[in-house]
Structure formats: structure tokens, C-alpha cells
Amino acid sequence: MYLARGSSDDPYVWLWVLAALALYALISYALQYRARARRGSARPAHDALHDLKDREDPQPPENRFVSRVIMLCGAGLTGLVAYLTNGAVRVLAVGLTAVVAVTVWAYYDHRTETRASARS
């Protein structure tokens, strides 16, 4: 039964994962909003939401690979920080590391998506 329940020491691992995905979505939306506002959109909030929802073209394989490497390195670094720290320092350090890693990941995806859509 031990294996069926999982072997994680932290029962809130899924909350950390969901928080990282929510942060990724929020940062992606903010970057799209800023891009739409700079282009002079009449409704930048609405258009940014539709840009995120209507991504038709998948990333080219090399951009997708780099995006996944950034994601996995950020997750690995966050896990390493969690392993090396404890107590209140752990929460602060892991949170800060996760925010930076997710921001880099979202920014890379935004920049490569913008360039790909500009070429089309």
C-alpha cells in the first residue's frame, strides 16, 4: 500500500505543481496583454486571452525542445533548492526559485511564439 499512495515526503507537491502552472498561465497572459497593448489593440485584455486560447501552430521542434529543457531545469533547480534547505527558508527559497524558473520559461515561449507568428 505504501507504493500505491506515493513516496513523497511533502503531501503538497501537487499544490506546488498547480501553482507553477497557474503562474505560467498568468505570466503568459501578462506578456500577451503587454504585446497587444503596445500594438494598439482596442481591447488588449480580450485579445490577449484569445491569443492564448487560439494558439494554432505548435512550436517548431527545436523551440519545443528548448522550452522543455528550460522547464525541466527549472523544476530540477527548484527541487534541489527544496532538498538543500529546510524550515521557513525552504518555503521562501523554493518559491523564489520557482517564480524565476516559470518566468524564464513563459518568457521564452512568448518570445519564440511572437517570432513564429511574425514570420507567418
C-alpha positions as CSV (number, residue, x, y, z in Angstrom):
1,M,0.0,0.0,0.0
2,Y,2.9,2.3,0.5
3,L,3.7,2.4,-3.2
4,A,0.1,3.0,-4.2
5,R,0.0,6.1,-2.1
6,G,3.3,7.5,-3.3
7,S,6.5,8.1,-1.6
8,S,6.7,11.8,-1.4
9,D,7.6,13.4,1.9
10,D,5.6,16.5,1.0
11,P,1.9,15.9,0.6
12,Y,1.5,19.3,-1.0
13,V,3.7,18.6,-4.1
14,W,0.6,18.8,-6.3
15,L,-0.2,22.2,-5.0
16,W,3.3,23.4,-5.9
17,V,2.8,21.9,-9.4
18,L,-0.6,23.5,-9.9
19,A,0.7,26.8,-8.6
20,A,3.6,26.7,-11.1
21,L,1.2,26.0,-14.0
22,A,-1.1,28.8,-12.8
23,L,1.8,31.2,-12.6
24,Y,2.9,30.2,-16.1
25,A,-0.6,30.9,-17.4
26,L,-0.7,34.3,-15.6
27,I,2.7,35.4,-16.9
28,S,1.9,34.2,-20.4
29,Y,-1.3,36.3,-20.3
30,A,0.5,39.3,-19.0
31,L,3.1,39.1,-21.8
32,Q,0.4,38.7,-24.4
33,Y,-1.6,41.6,-22.9
34,R,1.5,43.9,-23.0
35,A,2.2,42.9,-26.6
36,R,-1.4,43.6,-27.6
37,A,-1.4,47.0,-25.7
38,R,1.8,48.0,-27.4
39,R,0.3,47.1,-30.8
40,G,-2.6,49.5,-30.1
41,S,-5.4,46.9,-29.7
42,A,-8.7,48.4,-28.7
43,R,-9.4,45.5,-26.3
44,P,-6.0,44.2,-25.2
45,A,-7.3,42.1,-22.4
46,H,-9.8,40.3,-24.5
47,D,-7.4,39.9,-27.4
48,A,-4.6,38.6,-25.2
49,L,-7.0,35.9,-23.8
50,H,-8.0,34.8,-27.3
51,D,-4.3,34.8,-28.4
52,L,-3.5,32.3,-25.6
53,K,-6.6,30.2,-26.3
54,D,-6.2,30.1,-30.0
55,R,-2.6,29.1,-30.5
56,E,-3.0,27.0,-33.6
57,D,0.6,26.5,-34.7
58,P,2.6,24.2,-32.4
59,Q,6.2,25.3,-31.7
60,P,8.9,24.1,-34.1
61,P,10.6,21.0,-32.7
62,E,13.8,22.9,-31.7
63,N,11.9,25.6,-29.8
64,R,9.7,22.9,-28.1
65,F,12.8,21.1,-27.0
66,V,14.5,24.2,-25.6
67,S,11.2,25.1,-23.8
68,R,11.0,21.7,-22.2
69,V,14.7,21.8,-21.2
70,I,14.1,25.2,-19.5
71,M,11.0,23.7,-17.8
72,L,12.9,20.6,-16.6
73,C,16.0,22.6,-15.5
74,G,13.8,25.0,-13.5
75,A,12.0,22.1,-11.9
76,G,15.3,20.4,-11.1
77,L,16.7,23.5,-9.6
78,T,13.6,24.1,-7.6
79,G,13.8,20.5,-6.3
80,L,17.5,20.9,-5.5
81,V,16.8,24.1,-3.5
82,A,14.0,22.3,-1.6
83,Y,16.3,19.4,-0.8
84,L,19.2,21.6,0.4
85,T,17.1,23.9,2.6
86,N,14.5,23.4,5.4
87,G,12.1,25.4,7.5
88,A,10.9,28.9,6.6
89,V,14.0,29.4,4.4
90,R,12.8,26.4,2.3
91,V,9.4,28.0,1.5
92,L,11.0,31.3,0.6
93,A,13.8,29.9,-1.4
94,V,11.6,27.3,-3.3
95,G,9.0,30.0,-4.0
96,L,11.5,32.4,-5.3
97,T,13.3,29.8,-7.4
98,A,10.0,28.6,-8.9
99,V,8.9,32.1,-9.7
100,V,12.1,32.8,-11.6
101,A,12.1,29.5,-13.4
102,V,8.5,29.8,-14.5
103,T,9.1,33.4,-15.6
104,V,12.0,32.4,-17.8
105,W,10.0,29.5,-19.2
106,A,7.0,31.7,-20.0
107,Y,9.1,34.5,-21.4
108,Y,11.0,32.1,-23.7
109,D,7.7,30.6,-25.0
110,H,6.3,34.1,-25.5
111,R,9.4,35.3,-27.5
112,T,9.5,32.3,-29.7
113,E,5.8,32.3,-30.3
114,T,5.9,36.0,-31.2
115,R,8.7,35.5,-33.7
116,A,7.0,32.5,-35.3
117,S,3.7,34.4,-35.7
118,A,5.6,37.4,-37.2
119,R,7.2,35.2,-39.9
120,S,3.8,33.8,-40.9
